[in-house]
Amino acid sequence: MNIILARTSGFCFGVKHAVDTAYQLSEPGQQADQPPIYMLGELIHNRQIVEELKERGLLLAEREDDIPAGSRVLIRAHGVPPATICNLESRDCQITDCTCPFVTKIHRIVRQAWQQGKQIIIAGTPTHPEVVGINGECENSALILDATAQAEKMNFNTENWILVAQTTFSFNEYKKIRQVLKKKIAKLEIFDTICSTTENRQKEAYEIADQVDTMLVIGSSRSSNTIKLLEICQSRCGDTHLIEQPDQVRALLRERSLKGRTVGITAGASTPERVIREVIQTMTENDGLQNQQEQADVSFSDFIDNIPHLKRGAIVKGTIIRYDDDTVYVDVRDKTEGRIPRHEFDGDPDFDLDRAIEDRVEIDVYVRNIRNSDMGKEISLSKARVDFGKYKALIEEAYNEKTPITVKIVNVVKDGVIATYGGVDIYVHRTQLEMGIVDDLEHYREQTMDILVTQYDPDRRRLRVSGSRRALLSIERKAKAEELWKTIEIGKEYDGVVRSLTDFGAFVDIGGVYGLVHISELSWNRIRHPSEVVNVGDEIHVFVKDFDAERKRISLGYRRPENDPYRDVESRFPVGSIVHGIVVRMFPFGAFVEIAPGVDALCHISQIANVRLAKPNDVLAEGMEIYARVLEVSNEARRISISIKEVEPINPPGYGDSVAPTTYQDTFDQVVTSDVIETTVSDEDAAADAAAEPAEAAEATEVAETEDAAAEADVVEPADAAETENVVADAVESTEVADNESDVAAADVAVADKAEAEEEEAN
């Protein structure tokens, strides 16, 4: 026969306190020359204990009116209504209150709520002495519910309500009642007043009943918590029996043999330990065991005496059963739960409390303190104390083996952060958090990260440990860089992160290696600084334009050919076509006109008016709308030359009848109403223009080339200031100005041809 005994069996704290008090008062020396002692109702729901107390001289009274004035009165563990106390005190009775502290707490909750004008709901048995006593705190006005079905039938007003439960009420039934009332009552305050021992006892009964062939529940049929245990076990095990006296076990064994069966045993809160012991001994004696060795294998001591006795400073195993915002509750095989501060679990980011409860994970805990108070035994435990030694050894191993550990940042100090690993503090300096400079340390608070242990000093009075994330990132970065250089090729695309900006471009991390996107490769439009397009920290998509594996330098591209505004300009703006544009920039040699978004055409100063102008500003202004004819266009050179005077010259005031159009409509009207545009240029003007044009065109070409030229810059990761300067020097050195002479000829072909034609016509 295999016997499984519930660890929570037997007296709870409240019952034990009441019984111990009664036995002390009934000692022979305590009753000499003293008034008689009356128990107001059965002290606990156990006939054996009550009969023993009566034999020791205590008297039993069912009503307070049956107690003579001046007597000593023992208030049972269930408590009584406040009116009863007042009645006894008015008759000079000496009261010894043995009410369970958990019941006293419920009295206080109900009394305060009633004084605040709130309505009371009690989940419990209406006739139970505990419920009667609680109801007395609100002048017997409480609504008492003993089942979920009752709650579902009730209708409630809009007043404030509170909900409490009898300490021995069914935990599962109380959860159901709470759910129903939450939906029905808008202003409901709920108190979890079921005794923790009762809750644990019921949970354990569920678990054991699921495992056994036969279940025995030891206790009185008049005990509320015993009946609840019986109902729980019957729901899980069909062969469940209530045992009030050991003799009932003998009768059960006469009817059947339990040999070879698994038997579960639990007991109510009012069941003495000696009764449990007698039941087990009776079962083992009558199971046909033949020798002392077999007898010892199933003796009661295996179930009671071997339950560990907790003592301060011990390390024991416990099972996490629940937790709240402040506390984690642990079953340490005692009738009282142990408590661990919730924050002790914050140091272990991998520990999942919900999973631990579901899987009934067993952990090692350190017993800090055990003390008895008005609320019962309190067991203070620590997980951190045990973890410290374990994780200290793991940190030392990680330091020696140079393996990473996962830590959580819990605090920010002046020059760094404090991380924790299983309760061991590790200091990480701000320079060791990233590869670059870190300004905002608060950003790292509550983050989890991997680090390398770089300092481990156990010899000091206080353990000192330092770590570095940068060292780990450096190792990872080196590995990524080696892999990248094996596979890199021109045109290959990467997702990168902008790490820094300079006047000449943006450095982008493409996975272990920095590449440079030159400022000319950031946008098709003319920009003055990379920050106009990207910012540090931006994730961008780039491609390799060129690289030097020996020098470890990469030139990257960002702008896309398909987005080039000069794409197919020859077909979009053919030579001879008339275009509309806006003057955007002016120089001594001419004006740039935007004829499409991102597309600028150059109108040389000689192509603005019929007369020689000192500067374009004489007749043009930025923002002026004009019409012009396309003289030259080139996809390859990304150049467009236009002539305003071939559509309608804009002459200075006082020259002929032509005046500069002041509005877009004026220009449009002039263009559409002119059938033939005649241009007359004197020989002297033509000769002067021809002589001036090469120098002016050269100046225009030089400025345009300077703006458009963008050298391919080789790049290396800017590890320090000196190397960054070298990168800048390389970038500047690689920038060249185009050949001015060839560009002069290309820019002024149309002007020279026209001057020659007009000269021949004049001759």
Stockholm file with secondary structure:
# STOCKHOLM 1.0

chainA/1-763         MNIILARTSGFCFGVKHAVDTAYQLSEPGQQADQPPIYMLGELIHNRQIVEELKERGLLLAEREDDIPAGSRVLIRAHGVPPATICNLESRDCQITDCTCPFVTKIHRIVRQAWQQGKQIIIAGTPTHPEVVGINGECENSALILDATAQAEKMNFNTENWILVAQTTFSFNEYKKIRQVLKKKIAKLEIFDTICSTTENRQKEAYEIADQVDTMLVIGSSRSSNTIKLLEICQSRCGDTHLIEQPDQVRALLRERSLKGRTVGITAGASTPERVIREVIQTMTENDGLQNQQEQADVSFSDFIDNIPHLKRGAIVKGTIIRYDDDTVYVDVRDKTEGRIPRHEFDGDPDFDLDRAIEDRVEIDVYVRNIRNSDMGKEISLSKARVDFGKYKALIEEAYNEKTPITVKIVNVVKDGVIATYGGVDIYVHRTQLEMGIVDDLEHYREQTMDILVTQYDPDRRRLRVSGSRRALLSIERKAKAEELWKTIEIGKEYDGVVRSLTDFGAFVDIGGVYGLVHISELSWNRIRHPSEVVNVGDEIHVFVKDFDAERKRISLGYRRPENDPYRDVESRFPVGSIVHGIVVRMFPFGAFVEIAPGVDALCHISQIANVRLAKPNDVLAEGMEIYARVLEVSNEARRISISIKEVEPINPPGYGDSVAPTTYQDTFDQVVTSDVIETTVSDEDAAADAAAEPAEAAEATEVAETEDAAAEADVVEPADAAETENVVADAVESTEVADNESDVAAADVAVADKAEAEEEEAN
#=GR chainA/1-763 SS CEEEECTTCSCCHHHHHHHHHHHHHTSHHHHTTCCCEEEESCSSSCHHHHHHHHHTTCEEESSGGGSCTTCEEEECTTCCCHHHHHHHHHTTCEEEECCCHHHHHHHHHHHHHHHTTCEEEEESCTTSHHHHHHHGGGTTCCEEESSHHHHHHCCCCSSCEEEEECTTSCHHHHHHHHHHHHHHCSSEEECCCSCHHHHHHHHHHHHHHTTCSEEEEESCTTCHHHHHHHHHHHHHCSSEEEESSHHHHHHHHHHCCCTTCEEEEEECTTCCHHHHHHHHHHHHHTTTCCSHHHHHHTCGGGTTTTSCCCCTTCEEEEEEEEECSSEEEEECSSSSCEEEEGGGGTTCTTCCHHHHHHHTCEEEEEEEEEEEETTEEEEEEESHHHHHHHHHHHHHHHHHHTCCEEEEEEEEETTEEEEEETTEEEEEEGGGTSSSCCCCSGGGTTCEEEEEEEEEECSSSSCEEEEEHHHHHHHHHHHHHHHHHHHCCTTCEEEEEEEEEETTEEEEESSSSEEEEEGGGTCSSCCSSGGGTCCTTCEEEEEEEEEETTTTEEEEECSCGGGCTTTTHHHHSCTTCEEEEEEEEEETTEEEEEEETTEEEEEEGGGTCSSCCSCGGGTCCTTCEEEEEEEEEETTTTEEEEESTTTCCCCCTTSTTCCCCCSHHHHHHHHHHCSCCCCCCCHHHHHHHHHHHHHHHHHHHHHHHHHHCCCCCCCCCCCSHHHHHHHHHHHHHTCCCCCHHHHHHHHSHHHHHHHHHHHHHHC
#=GC SS_cons         CEEEECTTCSCCHHHHHHHHHHHHHTSHHHHTTCCCEEEESCSSSCHHHHHHHHHTTCEEESSGGGSCTTCEEEECTTCCCHHHHHHHHHTTCEEEECCCHHHHHHHHHHHHHHHTTCEEEEESCTTSHHHHHHHGGGTTCCEEESSHHHHHHCCCCSSCEEEEECTTSCHHHHHHHHHHHHHHCSSEEECCCSCHHHHHHHHHHHHHHTTCSEEEEESCTTCHHHHHHHHHHHHHCSSEEEESSHHHHHHHHHHCCCTTCEEEEEECTTCCHHHHHHHHHHHHHTTTCCSHHHHHHTCGGGTTTTSCCCCTTCEEEEEEEEECSSEEEEECSSSSCEEEEGGGGTTCTTCCHHHHHHHTCEEEEEEEEEEEETTEEEEEEESHHHHHHHHHHHHHHHHHHTCCEEEEEEEEETTEEEEEETTEEEEEEGGGTSSSCCCCSGGGTTCEEEEEEEEEECSSSSCEEEEEHHHHHHHHHHHHHHHHHHHCCTTCEEEEEEEEEETTEEEEESSSSEEEEEGGGTCSSCCSSGGGTCCTTCEEEEEEEEEETTTTEEEEECSCGGGCTTTTHHHHSCTTCEEEEEEEEEETTEEEEEEETTEEEEEEGGGTCSSCCSCGGGTCCTTCEEEEEEEEEETTTTEEEEESTTTCCCCCTTSTTCCCCCSHHHHHHHHHHCSCCCCCCCHHHHHHHHHHHHHHHHHHHHHHHHHHCCCCCCCCCCCSHHHHHHHHHHHHHTCCCCCHHHHHHHHSHHHHHHHHHHHHHHC
//
